[in-house]
Amino acid sequence: MSDEISRLPPKVQERLLRLQQLQQTLQMVLSQKQQLELELTEVDQALGELEKLNDATVIYKSIGSLLVKAKRPKVVTELTERKELLNTRVTVLGKQEERLRTQVKNLQAKLQQDLRPISP
């Protein structure tokens, strides 16, 4: 396979390398986005449970490997801020994903044009 690639013109080789890099970057972005969406779901669930409680209810929040007593309003504020941050990051990664997908699609089209004359 690498023997076949080395016979391609340098421009095509560069495009193939660039395509591989874009695909790896896209995979990384998708993975990060998925992790953030999972965390966002957890924050939403926690906020939903906290809404059911009154301010006098004793709650604990996780700090590293410890559980620490916390006041409900403060935890709700922290989780709401975290949710906003996660939403922003998911939006940014979504836009980055769209750009990468467009770049991959365009590069694939160019490569198909480059390789068309070579094919029997």
Backbone as a printed PyTorch tensor [residue, N CA C, xyz], in Angstrom:
tensor([[[  0.8240,  -1.1920,   0.0000],
         [  0.0000,   0.0000,   0.0000],
         [  0.8680,   1.2560,   0.0000]],

        [[  1.8750,   1.3320,   0.8820],
         [  2.7310,   2.5220,   0.9170],
         [  3.5360,   2.6330,  -0.3700]],

        [[  3.7650,   1.4920,  -1.0200],
         [  4.4590,   1.4910,  -2.3090],
         [  3.5970,   2.2000,  -3.3610]],

        [[  2.2930,   1.9350,  -3.3030],
         [  1.3690,   2.5850,  -4.2310],
         [  1.3040,   4.0880,  -3.9570]],

        [[  1.2870,   4.4520,  -2.6970],
         [  1.2140,   5.8660,  -2.3170],
         [  2.4690,   6.6100,  -2.7520]],

        [[  3.6110,   5.9650,  -2.6330],
         [  4.8580,   6.6430,  -3.0120],
         [  4.9390,   6.9020,  -4.5160]],

        [[  4.1180,   6.1870,  -5.2980],
         [  4.1010,   6.4140,  -6.7430],
         [  3.1720,   7.5630,  -7.1450]],

        [[  2.4170,   8.0460,  -6.1980],
         [  1.5100,   9.1640,  -6.4860],
         [  2.2880,  10.4690,  -6.5480]],

        [[  1.7680,  11.4440,  -7.2750],
         [  2.4290,  12.7510,  -7.3160],
         [  2.4920,  13.3710,  -5.9140]],

        [[  3.5300,  14.1660,  -5.6430],
         [  3.6890,  14.7660,  -4.3070],
         [  2.4630,  15.5500,  -3.8450]],

        [[  1.7970,  16.2380,  -4.7580],
         [  0.6040,  17.0090,  -4.4060],
         [ -0.4920,  16.0940,  -3.8630]],

        [[ -0.6620,  14.9440,  -4.4860],
         [ -1.6850,  13.9820,  -4.0560],
         [ -1.2860,  13.3700,  -2.7110]],

        [[  0.0050,  13.0750,  -2.5530],
         [  0.4860,  12.5350,  -1.2830],
         [  0.2110,  13.5130,  -0.1440]],

        [[  0.4620,  14.7950,  -0.4000],
         [  0.2140,  15.8250,   0.6190],
         [ -1.2670,  15.9000,   0.9650]],

        [[ -2.1080,  15.8000,  -0.0530],
         [ -3.5570,  15.8430,   0.1970],
         [ -4.0110,  14.6350,   1.0080]],

        [[ -3.4520,  13.4750,   0.7000],
         [ -3.8010,  12.2780,   1.4720],
         [ -3.3870,  12.4270,   2.9300]],

        [[ -2.2030,  12.9550,   3.1430],
         [ -1.7180,  13.1750,   4.5050],
         [ -2.6150,  14.1850,   5.2220]],

        [[ -2.9650,  15.2500,   4.5380],
         [ -3.8270,  16.2810,   5.1100],
         [ -5.1930,  15.6940,   5.4490]],

        [[ -5.7180,  14.8330,   4.5790],
         [ -7.0080,  14.1850,   4.8310],
         [ -6.9410,  13.3310,   6.0960]],

        [[ -5.8700,  12.5830,   6.2500],
         [ -5.7050,  11.7530,   7.4500],
         [ -5.6560,  12.6210,   8.7050]],

        [[ -4.9410,  13.7350,   8.6200],
         [ -4.8430,  14.6450,   9.7670],
         [ -6.2060,  15.2360,  10.1120]],

        [[ -6.9430,  15.6440,   9.0860],
         [ -8.2760,  16.2050,   9.3230],
         [ -9.2140,  15.1690,   9.9460]],

        [[ -9.1230,  13.9370,   9.4650],
         [ -9.9820,  12.8840,  10.0030],
         [ -9.6400,  12.5910,  11.4680]],

        [[ -8.3540,  12.6150,  11.8040],
         [ -7.9510,  12.4080,  13.1940],
         [ -8.4440,  13.5450,  14.0780]],

        [[ -8.3130,  14.7590,  13.5830],
         [ -8.7840,  15.9200,  14.3360],
         [-10.2960,  15.8470,  14.5270]],

        [[-11.0050,  15.4530,  13.4890],
         [-12.4600,  15.3190,  13.5770],
         [-12.8360,  14.2760,  14.6240]],

        [[-12.1490,  13.1520,  14.6460],
         [-12.4110,  12.1170,  15.6490],
         [-12.1870,  12.6580,  17.0630]],

        [[-11.1220,  13.4340,  17.2320],
         [-10.8190,  14.0140,  18.5380],
         [-11.9240,  14.9890,  18.9680]],

        [[-12.3700,  15.8230,  18.0350],
         [-13.4370,  16.7820,  18.3310],
         [-14.7250,  16.0490,  18.6850]],

        [[-15.0520,  15.0140,  17.9400],
         [-16.2650,  14.2410,  18.2180],
         [-16.2070,  13.5870,  19.5950]],

        [[-15.0430,  13.0890,  19.9480],
         [-14.8590,  12.4590,  21.2510],
         [-15.0310,  13.4770,  22.3800]],

        [[-14.4040,  14.6430,  22.2260],
         [-14.5330,  15.6980,  23.2340],
         [-15.9860,  16.1470,  23.3650]],

        [[-16.6430,  16.3140,  22.2300],
         [-18.0400,  16.7660,  22.2290],
         [-18.9240,  15.7410,  22.9350]],

        [[-18.6740,  14.4730,  22.6710],
         [-19.4590,  13.4080,  23.2990],
         [-19.2640,  13.4160,  24.8160]],

        [[-18.0250,  13.6040,  25.2690],
         [-17.7550,  13.6560,  26.7030],
         [-18.4580,  14.8410,  27.3570]],

        [[-18.4190,  15.9850,  26.6890],
         [-19.0740,  17.1700,  27.2310],
         [-20.5910,  16.9990,  27.2750]],

        [[-21.1470,  16.3760,  26.2460],
         [-22.5920,  16.1430,  26.2290],
         [-23.0060,  15.1900,  27.3400]],

        [[-22.1780,  14.2050,  27.6220],
         [-22.4430,  13.2840,  28.7200],
         [-22.4240,  14.0340,  30.0540]],

        [[-21.4200,  14.8840,  30.2410],
         [-21.3380,  15.6800,  31.4700],
         [-22.5220,  16.6290,  31.5750]],

        [[-22.9420,  17.1890,  30.4590],
         [-24.0870,  18.0900,  30.4360],
         [-25.3540,  17.3610,  30.8790]],

        [[-25.5200,  16.1330,  30.4290],
         [-26.6680,  15.3180,  30.8410],
         [-26.6420,  15.0780,  32.3460]],

        [[-25.4650,  14.7890,  32.8780],
         [-25.3270,  14.5610,  34.3190],
         [-25.6620,  15.8230,  35.1100]],

        [[-25.1990,  16.9760,  34.6200],
         [-25.4920,  18.2440,  35.3000],
         [-26.9930,  18.5110,  35.2620]],

        [[-27.6290,  18.2730,  34.1200],
         [-29.0830,  18.4560,  34.0070],
         [-29.8340,  17.5590,  34.9880]],

        [[-29.4020,  16.3190,  35.1080],
         [-30.0470,  15.3870,  36.0350],
         [-29.8710,  15.8560,  37.4780]],

        [[-28.6770,  16.3140,  37.8060],
         [-28.4170,  16.8010,  39.1660],
         [-29.2800,  18.0250,  39.4670]],

        [[-29.3640,  18.9450,  38.5140],
         [-30.2080,  20.1340,  38.7120],
         [-31.6710,  19.7360,  38.8650]],

        [[-32.1080,  18.7600,  38.0980],
         [-33.4850,  18.2720,  38.2120],
         [-33.7690,  17.7070,  39.5930]],

        [[-32.8270,  16.9550,  40.1270],
         [-33.0010,  16.3980,  41.4700],
         [-32.9680,  17.4990,  42.5360]],

        [[-32.0960,  18.4750,  42.3480],
         [-32.0090,  19.5680,  43.3200],
         [-33.2710,  20.4240,  43.3400]],

        [[-33.9560,  20.5220,  42.2070],
         [-35.2050,  21.2870,  42.1520],
         [-36.2740,  20.6760,  43.0480]],

        [[-36.2010,  19.3710,  43.2590],
         [-37.1840,  18.6690,  44.0820],
         [-36.9660,  18.9140,  45.5760]],

        [[-35.7980,  19.4320,  45.9390],
         [-35.4480,  19.6200,  47.3390],
         [-35.6690,  21.0600,  47.7760]],

        [[-35.8760,  21.2410,  49.0820],
         [-35.9580,  22.6150,  49.5800],
         [-34.5810,  23.0410,  50.0720]],

        [[-34.4380,  24.3350,  50.3550],
         [-33.1330,  24.8850,  50.7340],
         [-32.5980,  24.3220,  52.0510]],

        [[-33.4640,  23.8000,  52.9030],
         [-33.0260,  23.2860,  54.1970],
         [-32.4920,  21.8530,  54.1170]],

        [[-32.7160,  21.1810,  53.0190],
         [-32.2710,  19.8000,  52.8610],
         [-30.7480,  19.7450,  52.8520]],

        [[-30.2280,  18.7990,  53.6420],
         [-28.7780,  18.6210,  53.6840],
         [-28.3500,  17.8650,  52.4330]],

        [[-27.4050,  18.4510,  51.7160],
         [-26.8630,  17.7810,  50.5380],
         [-25.3450,  17.7640,  50.6260]],

        [[-24.7540,  16.9060,  49.8380],
         [-23.3030,  16.7900,  49.7810],
         [-22.8760,  16.8870,  48.3200]],

        [[-21.7190,  17.4890,  48.1260],
         [-21.1730,  17.5390,  46.7700],
         [-19.8020,  16.8820,  46.7880]],

        [[-19.4460,  16.3470,  45.6520],
         [-18.1890,  15.6360,  45.5140],
         [-17.0810,  16.6230,  45.1710]],

        [[-16.0080,  16.5440,  45.9460],
         [-14.8020,  17.3220,  45.6660],
         [-13.6560,  16.3190,  45.6690]],

        [[-13.2410,  15.9410,  44.4860],
         [-12.2260,  14.8910,  44.3810],
         [-12.8020,  13.5890,  44.8900]],

        [[-12.1560,  12.9970,  45.8720],
         [-12.6470,  11.7370,  46.4280],
         [-13.4110,  11.9580,  47.7340]],

        [[-13.7320,  13.2150,  48.0430],
         [-14.4570,  13.5470,  49.2760],
         [-15.8730,  14.0000,  48.9740]],

        [[-16.7540,  13.7670,  49.9400],
         [-18.0870,  14.3440,  49.8990],
         [-18.1390,  15.4140,  50.9780]],

        [[-18.5460,  16.6160,  50.5910],
         [-18.5490,  17.7520,  51.5100],
         [-19.9610,  18.3050,  51.5840]],

        [[-20.3960,  18.6230,  52.8190],
         [-21.7200,  19.2140,  53.0030],
         [-21.7480,  20.5560,  52.2840]],

        [[-22.8590,  20.8260,  51.6120],
         [-22.9640,  22.0700,  50.8500],
         [-24.3900,  22.6000,  50.9550]],

        [[-24.5260,  23.8780,  50.7200],
         [-25.8540,  24.5000,  50.7290],
         [-26.4540,  24.3890,  49.3290]],

        [[-27.7220,  24.0240,  49.2870],
         [-28.4150,  23.7970,  48.0160],
         [-28.3240,  24.9890,  47.0620]],

        [[-28.6180,  26.2190,  47.5020],
         [-28.5570,  27.3390,  46.5430],
         [-27.1780,  27.5190,  45.8950]],

        [[-26.1360,  27.3210,  46.6950],
         [-24.7910,  27.4730,  46.1570],
         [-24.4980,  26.3890,  45.1230]],

        [[-24.9030,  25.1630,  45.3960],
         [-24.6730,  24.0600,  44.4690],
         [-25.4810,  24.2790,  43.1800]],

        [[-26.7130,  24.7690,  43.3220],
         [-27.5330,  25.0460,  42.1400],
         [-26.8540,  26.1090,  41.2780]],

        [[-26.3290,  27.1470,  41.9020],
         [-25.6240,  28.2030,  41.1650],
         [-24.4060,  27.6370,  40.4520]],

        [[-23.6120,  26.8430,  41.1570],
         [-22.4120,  26.2500,  40.5570],
         [-22.7690,  25.3560,  39.3700]],

        [[-23.7950,  24.5320,  39.5460],
         [-24.1910,  23.6240,  38.4690],
         [-24.7740,  24.3870,  37.2760]],

        [[-25.5070,  25.4530,  37.5500],
         [-26.0610,  26.2660,  36.4680],
         [-24.9400,  26.9230,  35.6620]],

        [[-23.9320,  27.4330,  36.3650],
         [-22.7760,  28.0190,  35.6720],
         [-22.0310,  26.9660,  34.8710]],

        [[-21.8780,  25.7870,  35.4440],
         [-21.2010,  24.6890,  34.7460],
         [-21.9810,  24.3070,  33.4930]],

        [[-23.3130,  24.2870,  33.6100],
         [-24.1510,  23.9480,  32.4690],
         [-23.9790,  24.9590,  31.3410]],

        [[-23.9380,  26.2370,  31.6800],
         [-23.7410,  27.2840,  30.6760],
         [-22.3870,  27.1230,  29.9730]],

        [[-21.3570,  26.8470,  30.7660],
         [-20.0260,  26.6430,  30.1970],
         [-20.0080,  25.4310,  29.2660]],

        [[-20.6140,  24.3430,  29.7070],
         [-20.6590,  23.1290,  28.8830],
         [-21.4270,  23.3730,  27.5910]],

        [[-22.5420,  24.0850,  27.6740],
         [-23.3150,  24.3980,  26.4720],
         [-22.4840,  25.2070,  25.4810]],

        [[-21.7370,  26.1690,  25.9990],
         [-20.8830,  26.9960,  25.1450],
         [-19.8160,  26.1390,  24.4690]],

        [[-19.1650,  25.2860,  25.2450],
         [-18.1190,  24.4420,  24.6890],
         [-18.6680,  23.4550,  23.6570]],

        [[-19.8590,  22.8940,  23.9200],
         [-20.4820,  21.9750,  22.9670],
         [-20.7980,  22.7130,  21.6680]],

        [[-21.2700,  23.9470,  21.7880],
         [-21.5730,  24.7530,  20.6000],
         [-20.3120,  25.0210,  19.7920]],

        [[-19.2320,  25.3950,  20.4780],
         [-17.9640,  25.6570,  19.7940],
         [-17.4560,  24.3960,  19.0910]],

        [[-17.5120,  23.2790,  19.7960],
         [-17.0610,  22.0230,  19.1810],
         [-17.9660,  21.6200,  18.0180]],

        [[-19.2470,  21.9220,  18.1100],
         [-20.1660,  21.6300,  17.0120],
         [-19.8020,  22.4180,  15.7650]],

        [[-19.4590,  23.6850,  15.9450],
         [-19.0460,  24.5100,  14.8090],
         [-17.7250,  24.0080,  14.2270]],

        [[-16.8120,  23.6230,  15.1230],
         [-15.5300,  23.0820,  14.6700],
         [-15.7590,  21.7800,  13.9060]],

        [[-16.6780,  20.9640,  14.3840],
         [-17.0040,  19.7010,  13.7040],
         [-17.5350,  19.9780,  12.2960]],

        [[-18.4270,  20.9570,  12.1770],
         [-18.9790,  21.3010,  10.8640],
         [-17.8790,  21.7430,   9.8950]],

        [[-16.9760,  22.6010,  10.3910],
         [-15.8750,  23.0740,   9.5410],
         [-15.0020,  21.9130,   9.0910]],

        [[-14.6680,  21.0300,  10.0270],
         [-13.8150,  19.8860,   9.6940],
         [-14.4970,  18.9550,   8.6940]],

        [[-15.7840,  18.7200,   8.8880],
         [-16.5150,  17.8480,   7.9560],
         [-16.5040,  18.4460,   6.5440]],

        [[-16.6830,  19.7640,   6.4700],
         [-16.6550,  20.4400,   5.1700],
         [-15.2740,  20.3130,   4.5330]],

        [[-14.2310,  20.5190,   5.3280],
         [-12.8640,  20.4120,   4.8140],
         [-12.5770,  18.9890,   4.3380]],

        [[-13.0090,  18.0020,   5.1150],
         [-12.7980,  16.6010,   4.7320],
         [-13.5250,  16.3080,   3.4250]],

        [[-14.7700,  16.7530,   3.3230],
         [-15.5600,  16.5120,   2.1100],
         [-14.9050,  17.1540,   0.8880]],

        [[-14.4570,  18.4030,   1.0320],
         [-13.8090,  19.0950,  -0.0870],
         [-12.5070,  18.4120,  -0.4940]],

        [[-11.7350,  18.0000,   0.4970],
         [-10.4670,  17.3420,   0.2150],
         [-10.6860,  15.9810,  -0.4460]],

        [[-11.7110,  15.2700,   0.0050],
         [-12.0270,  13.9840,  -0.6170],
         [-12.4130,  14.1750,  -2.0810]],

        [[-13.1770,  15.2230,  -2.3610],
         [-13.5740,  15.5040,  -3.7430],
         [-12.3530,  15.8160,  -4.6010]],

        [[-11.4200,  16.6100,  -4.0650],
         [-10.1940,  16.9340,  -4.8070],
         [ -9.3680,  15.6710,  -5.0660]],

        [[ -9.2820,  14.8210,  -4.0480],
         [ -8.5150,  13.5830,  -4.2070],
         [ -9.1530,  12.6680,  -5.2480]],

        [[-10.4650,  12.6170,  -5.2720],
         [-11.1290,  11.7890,  -6.2740],
         [-10.8300,  12.3060,  -7.6750]],

        [[-10.7960,  13.6300,  -7.8210],
         [-10.4440,  14.2040,  -9.1180],
         [ -8.9890,  13.8850,  -9.4680]],

        [[ -8.1120,  13.9890,  -8.4730],
         [ -6.6940,  13.7000,  -8.7050],
         [ -6.4730,  12.2510,  -9.1180]],

        [[ -7.2280,  11.3540,  -8.5070],
         [ -6.9950,   9.9220,  -8.7270],
         [ -7.7870,   9.3720,  -9.9070]],

        [[ -8.7390,  10.1030, -10.4010],
         [ -9.5830,   9.6230, -11.5050],
         [ -8.7630,   9.2580, -12.7420]],

        [[ -7.8380,  10.1070, -13.2140],
         [ -7.0740,   9.7470, -14.4230],
         [ -6.1800,   8.5230, -14.2330]],

        [[ -5.7660,   8.2560, -12.9920],
         [ -4.8650,   7.1400, -12.7210],
         [ -5.6110,   5.8110, -12.7880]],

        [[ -6.8740,   5.8280, -12.3840],
         [ -7.6580,   4.5840, -12.3360],
         [ -7.8470,   4.0340, -13.7370]],

        [[ -7.8200,   2.6740, -13.8620],
         [ -8.0190,   2.0520, -15.1870],
         [ -9.4560,   2.1340, -15.6370]]])
